[in-house]
Amino acid sequence: MESTALEEDRPARRQVTEVVTTHASSHDMMTYNIWTHRGYRGNTRREGRGKIIKSDYRCHSALDCGWTRGEKAGNRFICLYFARGLCHHGSSCNYVHRVPDADFELYHRTQPQYDIFGRDRSLDIDASTKGAGSLNRDCTTLYLYLGALASLPDETVEKMVRDDFEEWGEIEEINIVSKKAVGFVRYILRSASEFAKAAMHQQQLRGDTTTGTVLDIRWAHDDPNPVAIARVKAKQEKMLADAYMAAIERLPAEERAAKLQEIALSQAHTKDAVTSAYPNTSHQYEMIGHHDARTGEEEGNHEDAIEEKEDASASEEEDDINRYLSPDELEETDAMHTTTAAVIGDAKKRKVGDGYENHHASPKSNGQSEGQDLLLGGILANYESD
């Protein structure tokens, strides 16, 4: 529930004039515990086992809300005694005297280990139905024991519950189970449910004029229905996104723009996310084809040029040899080339045919001289090495 302009300007009202305690404590030397720094409180008044006593005090948001010293100092925790209707400090209180709204919800989402009153939330799931609740369960549903109210029609009980509980925040759903004498109130905001639990525990509904039932309020257990589980998960994700965007909005202009750009870039790399249409790259492949054809043509021309250059070099060498040798020397050189070519050809045939080892062991079997065999051995050695 958002504060009005009048509540913003006025100081918080003192709900009681003096300190309210439920019992007197004894602090004599015989009963003070030096280890726990607590005094023995003696026997307290009980009205019977499990019986809930109606509170004599109640918070009235239209009258009690206002600014406090703690709010002006920057404290963001609400006074628990204010919620119960028995804070005697008023505007001098070090805590906030207001009903929580969406801003309170966003702030306290950043500190989930505390409730809106600054109490530590328990890690024990078994003890999560009382007090500040459990850190492992983000519950916004309150369990109400209705007692004799269950004898009234469900529509009547639901209207009475709504009239009293809507004062502390927007309600998402109310479910009355008369056959079990219980009811459930689910708020949209966690902070609203925390305030309502503290404000309505040990209270009597205003519309109840016949039964006099005193409410016993606790945290409800999680609904095992898969639909409810999916709803809670979606709600938590939405609230987290809203809190994140609200924090970004409070940043300076340059930091906000940089953060938004960072978010956009991170979304661009999300799996299966499409940021823009894939560009047409067909012209690149056409350019590559033209380049390959041109490159192949240039390589062919280059190989032809190399062959022509080699032929020209061989022709020049032959011209140089012919230029410096006499006709008789040229005839002798040609005869040597012819003989060498014949010997190499014959050696290849013998190696492929009967085998080189037998011929080499009997060099005179073919009518060859020892000198020819030596020449043949050297040529074959060069041939094999090649």
Disulfide bonds with the S-S distance in Angstrom:
none
